[in-house]
């Protein structure tokens, strides 16, 4: 049995150290090694890492708290806007922070930039980049898919390119790669704080950076030089001991942790890895683990700075940063005796390869029990498609190990029995594995190499081998596998695992194969067992950068104009939302009572809807069309309370809005989990919603709703969810909104007596102003005198 121990309680004290015995005391601010200029990256002039300022802030906070700190705390507290006055209580305080960087992917950047434009500033105040990775649909192969995407999305790419040039933003063109891979290769640095408009931004934790996924409105705050607010997270420690071997890979660590914590177990917490086992994991392997930490609801995940990170910085031509980090190394890890709110321990010597799914990333099954689970649950046995790559697993190490397995099969005359798809994470990875032969091995193996983009991982996949509704199984090295996410087919059983197991099971073509114990029959008729995967963590000949896909802002930005056509169906200039009328909201209908899992994919689907991410009115036609209505067990079919007719969710919402009727949504547990997309908050606001009332929220979605002037509320007693019927009418006493106070909801059943329900909320004073003014953006404009 795997030696995994979970220690629960208010505080699990961990007195662990790896490597040398580091001092708890803070270096004085006169330490000369920190007092120098080291550029954040090789692309920007004038943006520097400021370990000296961080050490000064940390010294102030240490003098106040007088206790050992976790690494996550060190990063957050060293970026405080007011280290002297900031209230600091884990899980309670709202921290006002000054991030080092902002990053946006193209699907979320559209709305973020449209919002930033309305703030009226000539330039972003903090270093920002935009990455084109979400709008490229996988169809037939990388080159042709990219050409098609550039043609179809020309209007959006031109808008982003010109807006980035205008507002001093770095622009990574289509084909450059996935945002998280680009950030790790170019922008991530130990001890830094980055926010990104994508839920898998924590990938940069592989280089010891605190990288947090946010909605576009949060990004706009930092772009406009406002402090960024984050509820002080709790800290979950994961202590790793031992060393991985054989078929076990870094992906198996997070697959195991997801099984322990579930999709909501990390909510409101940062997962901090430590222990002697950390040093056996490559920097890109650490990135994999942090990336998929988004699937447990964690604010972010991170690893302490070590020699593996230094090696990666050196390999990516950032030795200066590595040397600077070594000078600051004692503050780039946890203090001895640091307290964790929860502690998980995993012995890597005994960790088995895992496969998680289907339909949820936390259903974890070790490979030794997977065949049995397939039979017991009647999952489709045939493996239709194996997919490797994506932002989670497309490092040189991942591709090298996967290619070693494919080569082993080819040497025995075998190719992939399942369809096999490869997504390089970046142009640099694609060019390097093309030079070193792994790409040729995958093509010889029967693989189709897609563009350097998100592709099937986010539903950008024109899949044609099965019909919609046909039950089938796919296996990927991706991070997320909610119903219908990859191919739009709710009957597709999507499993996530390491690239190693994807390749192995693709050879066999079914889910019962266990490469650790089972044999295959070669072309010569003889049985053989696949060798355990091998591969270099870093390319011995260095990385090949490939094609130059970066656009730097021009020296003269004043002459650049950003054009948005008034007739465009993909881009739309935003109009401010109306402020609160100052009254209680009475006699409101429930638009939908959503039953069960309601992710941001259910609230605002991706796939074919991605093209409307810059046009709020058009994309609002997908609002909540994936949510299951408790009234009938169906999706996208709700009753209009004004005429008792059944219609699509967006259509009913538009009818209510046209008639001046506010409405609410009732939701279940962890409402809004998944992607960071703020459209899931913008759409209900745009279509006239006032409040989303749930058993609990995912962190990013709750914040996004507040930013757009909506009321995210939770049942004080989660059992009250069951008392609410879809055809009840609702009074919401908005005038009761105050910090730390519950709100009263009066429920008027269709047949029965009125009753009251208490609702909790997490608004602070500043956030209440967002609600009163109609949105955070309205508040920003009001405060600036616009």
Number of C-alpha atoms within 10 A of each C-alpha: 6 12 11 18 14 13 16 12 10 9 14 18 16 17 12 14 17 18 9 7 10 15 11 15 12 14 17 11 16 10 12 10 13 21 13 13 15 18 17 24 19 11 13 14 9 9 16 14 22 18 25 22 15 23 24 18 21 25 19 16 22 18 11 13 11 8 14 17 23 23 27 28 22 23 24 23 28 27 24 23 19 18 22 12 11 16 14 17 14 17 14 13 16 18 25 22 22 22 25 20 23 25 29 28 22 27 24 24 26 26 27 24 24 21 21 23 18 16 18 12 12 14 17 20 16 19 20 23 22 27 28 26 26 25 28 28 26 26 20 15 16 22 13 14 18 22 14 16 17 19 11 14 16 12 17 22 20 15 21 26 22 20 23 27 25 21 24 23 26 22 25 26 20 25 25 26 30 29 31 30 29 20 20 23 23 17 23 27 28 33 33 27 24 26 26 30 29 26 28 28 33 31 36 36 33 32 32 31 28 32 32 28 28 28 30 29 23 28 29 24 22 24 26 19 14 18 18 19 20 18 19 23 26 23 27 26 27 23 21 22 20 17 17 21 14 13 19 22 26 22 30 25 24 25 30 24 23 25 18 18 18 19 23 22 17 27 25 23 25 24 28 24 25 23 20 15 19 23 23 16 18 23 29 30 24 29 32 33 28 33 30 30 29 31 29 28 27 30 29 32 34 31 32 29 29 23 13 20 25 22 17 22 24 16 17 18 16 22 15 17 20 23 16 18 23 18 16 22 17 21 29 24 29 27 23 18 16 19 21 25 20 21 23 21 19 22 18 24 17 17 23 23 25 26 28 27 20 22 20 20 26 26 20 25 20 18 23 17 13 19 18 14 16 14 13 9 8 9 17 17 16 18 23 21 23 28 25 30 28 28 30 30 31 27 27 24 19 28 26 25 24 26 26 22 24 28 19 17 25 19 12 18 14 20 24 23 19 23 19 25 22 25 28 30 30 29 24 24 23 27 17 21 23 15 15 16 12 22 23 16 20 25 16 15 22 18 21 20 23 26 32 29 33 28 25 26 25 27 23 24 21 17 17 9 9 13 12 15 11 11 14 20 21 25 31 30 28 30 29 27 26 22 22 22 24 27 22 22 19 18 17 28 23 27 26 30 27 29 28 28 30 24 31 23 23 26 25 22 20 21 24 21 22 18 20 18 10 12 15 18 15 16 13 9 10 10 12 13 15 18 14 16 22 17 16 13 21 19 16 9 10 12 20 18 15 16 11 12 15 14 16 17 19 16 8 10 17 11 9 14 12 17 13 16 13 9 8 11 15 21 25 21 16 15 9 16 17 15 16 18 11 9 11 13 18 17 17 21 22 25 25 28 24 25 18 15 19 21 23 26 26 27 23 29 25 26 22 14 15 21 20 21 26 28 20 21 19 17 23 27 20 24 27 29 21 23 27 22 25 17 16 11 12 15 17 20 23 27 21 22 18 12 7 10 11 14 14 18 24 22 20 22 28 17 15 22 16 11 10 10 19 21 25 24 20 25 27 22 19 23 27 28 27 26 25 26 29 28 30 27 28 25 25 26 23 21 24 21 25 25 22 22 24 25 21 21 24 25 26 25 27 23 25 26 26 23 27 27 31 27 25 25 24 26 23 18 12 15 10 15 21 8 13 18 18 23 20 19 21 22 17 22 15 19 12 13 17 15 14 12 14 19 22 18 20 18 22 21 17 12 8 9 8 13 11 12 18 16 22 21 20 20 21 13 10 12 20 21 19 23 25 18 23 23 27 24 24 25 21 17 16 11 9 10 7 10
